[in-house]
Amino acid sequence: MKFSRRQFILKSSLFSIGCIASPFVFSLAKSLFGTNYYVDGTSGDDTFPGSLAQPFKTIQKAVDTVVAGDTILIKAGNYNARVIFSASGTQALPITIQAFDTGVVLDGTGISWNPPGTTNPFNGLFDLFGVSHIIINNLGLINSTYAGFFMENCSNITISNCQTDNTVSSGIGVWSCDAIMVDNNTVQRACNGGGQECITLATTTNSEVKNNEVFNNIGGVLGGEGIDVKQGSHHVKIHHNHVHHLNGRLGIYADAYDAYTHTIEIYNNEVHDVPDSGIAIASEGGGLLENIMIYNNLIYNNAFGAIEVGGWTTVAGTTITPIHNVKIVNNTLYNNQEGINIDNAHAQNISAKNNICSQNRGEQIVVGATPLAEVTIMNCLIDGASSLIGLNAIQSSPQFVDSNSQDFHLSLHSPAINTGIQTDSPPFDLDDLNRNDGLPDIGAYEFNNQIFKNDFEV
């Protein structure tokens, strides 16, 4: 059977370029030392004490009241307001803001504020600036004049189980932050005429974007990619996301732009039906992009390359676009324009191993401007036209269970079974099952392996 994205058993990643410690040990349980404050837009009043019997009327009043360890519980309703967070929690006593019951919506209709680049630093309908140890859970956000959830110069922030719809810029934007978790959110109709990406991490460290669904973006002229980690970010994991049916832009992107950007893992994602590349990496402004791992991804039905090492620039005068130390391992790439496209004249030490490149409409593997001496291709399964196949290639159908219904698991007699190379292969597959049963299979899925991978701590 085909495992849905929600059936994944989520664990920490052992397969890392460097040791990316997970800083997210948050709990939604109320602290013994904190106070619960309630918000009810119908029966509340901001002169009330904010108790369950006498709730506040506005979210902002609650936000202005809390201190470390407190929890804000919002009752269902449509709140036509902007929220600016100014209080911080601590590691032991985070501040939590979450729905009391389902149906909490922050609606930006008719609300505008100073745009980016002015003296006002706040650029989201739900905005955090210079705060730390905040948990945001199960809120809806619609119709923002700029970004939806936006944070800058923050640390130890979790946004989970939230939904954004119809934002001019990012649904979730993260800038110059540390230890951020963006988990299990739904982002749709983002970048509706504005810049940036549906989920943006810029100049951000030690963070994760996982389990999110991103789809149906508008595709503004200045951006609109599904998930982008960029411009000086490092030690970031992008995993277990479902990115699909975008308009005008690619799915998952890592771009150094003009700053040293490094140690990024992109794994266990499903990307399909986007009008550009599925996953791409680049150095648009000449910053070094280094130590990138792309593994266990399922990428299909995209207009351009499934995985692309790009050499394009967007900054005038940029002539060098360095990308170093990239590993592309155990991905399944089907019915894209190309499977793997390595086309960066300044790339060094690029390897592709254990990938299934099947029925992509052009070449299965393409190396353009990149010097061949800098590229290693090994143990890939090639199914379709390809002038380059690499060492120990298998040229055959992968024998998927049913590609017509997007079930890309391996069937019993697949030649991809036990024919991969162990070097650089991750210890788990796209279903989070062990690969430790001999030689790894080629592609994102390990065949018929029912043993769940161990819960390793990095």
PEUR-V642765 format. One line per field, one symbol per residue. burial: + if it has 9 or more other C-alpha atoms within 8 Angstrom, else -. A space follows every 10 residues. Layout:
BEGIN
burial = ???
END
This chain:
BEGIN
burial = ----+--+-- -----++--+ ---------+ ---+-+++++ +--+++-+-+ +--+++++++ ++++-+++++ +++++++++- ++++++++++ --+++++++- --++++++-- +--------+ -+++++++++ ++++++++++ ++++++++++ ++++++++++ ++++++++++ ++++++++++ ++++++++++ ++++++++++ ++++++++++ ++++++++++ --++++++++ ++++++++++ ++++++++++ ++++++++++ ++++++++++ ++++++++++ ++++++++++ ++++++++++ ++++++++++ +++----+-- ++++++++++ ++++++++++ ++++++++++ ++++++++++ +-+++++--+ ---+++++++ ++++-+--++ --++--++++ ++----++++ +--+++++++ +---++++++ +++++---++ +++++++--- --+----+
END
